[in-house]
Amino acid sequence: VALVFMFLAFLAMARQRWILLGVLAFLFLESYHAAVILLPMAFLASAIQSIHQKSFNVRALIAVGAGLTAALLVSPWFPENISYLMFHTLYKAASPQDGASLTSLVGSEWYPASLLQFALENWPAHAALLAGAVALAWRRRWPAPDTWIAAGIAVLSAGMTLHAVRFAEYYIPFAILASALAARDAFAGTSTGLRVAVAAFL
């Protein structure tokens, strides 16, 4: 569920559909507390779009913030839902995973991944990202804003994976998506551009 909402939110950010983004944030949080991931995603999108447009643009943050706030307030579990959200974000996700009692409470998926584990278990995603970057450098093309956003989410997810192995489920799809968008940008305007992007994604 989280990954589906993240992809839909990414599309809304990339296409600047702010009302849709707010609705997705609302539905996401009503479904799953992982919706808080939309806040750093929205920050990335706002920063990238502000740089691209050369004007201050925080609409993504406003849309996500409004959607998440509304979801908290209209929930049938209010206000207990807020304390449960704090448990997920400030206890499970933020606590160091080095105690047996904590492991029994939140599960071993919250243990951090080592650099070696992250490198070996996710190497196809790493290779795809590297291939996309090489294609852009080879073709001397600058990535589009949506490519930057996808790559930013992939890097964010990589950092989260090093904190807790469960977040690999976010890193891998966005790394592949970023590589496909990079291939699209690298070969834009050529007859092979669409085929390369599709092949990279698949």
Salt bridges, closest charged atoms under 4 A:
ASP146 OD1 - ARG184 NH2 2.76
ASP185 OD1 - ARG184 NH2 2.80
